[in-house]
Amino acid sequence: MPITYVNAKEKTYYLHQGVTKTGKPKYHFAMKSEGNLADAIPEEYEIYENPNAQVFLCRIPPKLITDEERQVVEDGMRAYSDAKDYKIDVKGNTIAIYTADQDFDRLVNIACNPHASVEENEIRMRLIRESIHYSDILKFILEDDQHRTFMTQRYCFLGSIDDWIYIGKPDMLSSLVKKYVKHIDKESFYELM
């Protein structure tokens, strides 16, 4: 049975297996169901879906961020932020918050027609969801794995910078989340230093 994966945009991907020039196995996901399909995930590998629903087969990394720490950010977004459309991703020593580049509600108001059938509007909603792109704008980076303190970075959109900048001082994750996530999707976000 081939390995398949359905991503957040409800697209089915198939794991393909090939061989490198040196004869080692290589793997990739594609939406094509033909070709040399893999029937097992190799040991020490896992399926990873990024916030934009791209699917990869990656080596299982060492776990530096705990499930509880990820949950602190998730709970903080629900409690302190007004952002409606966001995703949280953990990679290495970083917890990143991604927000939609487009305003979902505005797109729905433009695309959906109150006089259209329910089926037509459902198709439009699905197409809108498929077209949404997410960008990471706030990161919590584990600085001290003994004391579990984090540093915060935000993306700076100034034309002369367009890069990540550190904001604030190292602190416990719950304090940083409470202090910074409330600024996401607000003008005050751009003033954080």
N, C-alpha and C positions, 0 to 999 in steps of 0.2 A: 504494500500500500504506500503510495507516494506521500511525502510530507507536504501538507498544505497549511496555510495560515491565512486567516481572514483579518484584515487590518481594520482600523477604526473607521475607515471610509467604505467598509463593506466590500472591499476588493479581495479576491482570492489570489494568493501567491503560492507558487510551487517551488520547492527546493530542488535546484539543479546541481548535478555533480559533474565535475570535469577533472582534468589533470594539468598540472603546471608543466613548463618545459623540462623541469628536473624530475618529473614523474610523481610529484606529490599531489594528493587530492586537493581540489579547490571547490568551493561551493558558492552559489549565489541564488537569490530569489528572483523569480520573474513571473509574470502573469500568464505566460505560455504554459500549456499543459502537455506540450510535446517535448521530446528531447530525452536526454539522459537524466531522469528524475531520481532523486535520492529517496530511499525508503527508510532511512534512519538519520537522526541527528548525531553527528560524531561526538564521542566523549569529550568533555571539557568545553563544549560549545552550547550556546543557547540562542533562541530567537530574540531579537531586539527590534522594537518598533519605536522610531523616534517620534517626537510630537507632531510632525507633519505626515505621519502614517507611512513613512518609508520603512521597508522591512529588510533586515540584515541578519546574517548568521555570524555571531561574534564569539570569541573566546569568553568564557565565564570569568569576569574580572574579580579580583579580591574585593570583598565587601567592606568598604570604608565608612559608609553612611548606614546607620541602622534604620530598620523599618519604623521605629518610634520617631526618629528625627524627621523622616519624610512625612510622617503623620502630623508632626508639629507644624510643618509648613502648610499641609493640606487644611488642617483645622484653623490655622491662622488666616488663611485666605478666606475661608468661610466666615470667620468671626470679624475680621477687621477690614477686609477689602470689598469694594463695590464692584470689582471686575467680575463680569459674568462668564466670559469665554477665555479660559486659561487652561494650561496644562503644566504639570510638574514632572520634571525629569531628573533622575539621579544618575550621575556618571562620575566614576572615580571618587574624588573627595568633594564633589560639588552637587548641590541641590539647586536646580535652575527653574525659574518660573518663566513660562512662555505665555504670551498673550496673542490674541488674533490680530493680524495686521489690518483686517477689515472689520467694520462694524456690522455684526451679524444682524441685529435688529433692523438696521437701516436697509441692508440688502433684502431682507424679508419684505419690508414695506414697499420696496421698489419692485421686486420680482413677483410677489404673490398678488393675485387678482381676486378681489372679493366676489367677482361675478364668474370666476372659473370654477370648474368642478373640483371636488376634493382631491381626486386623483391627479389632476393637472397641478394643483398647488403642492401636493406631496412630491411630485417629480421635481418641481422647482426647488423645494426645500432640500431635497437630496442633492441636487446640483450645487446649491449654495454651500452645503456642508462639505461637499467634495472639493470646492474651490478655496475654502478658507486656508490661509497659510499662517503659521505661528512663528514668532521670533522671541528669542530669549532676551529678557530685559532686566532681570534681577537674579543675582546668584548669591548663595550662601556657601562659602568655601571653608571646609574644616581646616583650622589653623593648628590646633593643639589636640591631638587624638587622646591624650591622657586626661585633660581637663574638659574636653569636648567643647572647646570654644571655636567660634566661627568668625570670619571676616565677611563683609558684604561688598558686593560690586553691583553697580548699575551701568547700563549701557548709556553712553553719552552721545547724543545726536548732534552735537555742534559740528559744523562743517570742517572746522580745523582739527577736531579730535576724532570723532566717529570711532570710538573704541571703549573698552571697559575701564571704569575708574573705581577706585576704592572709596567707600563712603563710611564714615563713622570709625569706631574702634572695635577691636575684638570683644566679643561678649558671648553669653549663652544664646543658643539658637532661639529659644522662646522669646527672649528680650528683643533680639534683632527682628524677628518676624513681626512682633507687635509694633515695633517702631517704624518699620519700612513698608510693609505690604499695603498699608492703608493709603499710600501715595500712588499705587499702581492705577493707571488710567485717569490720573488727575494732573493738573498743571504743576502741582507741588513736587511731583516726581522729578521734574527737570531741574529743580533747585537743590536736590539732595547732594550734599558734598561731604 
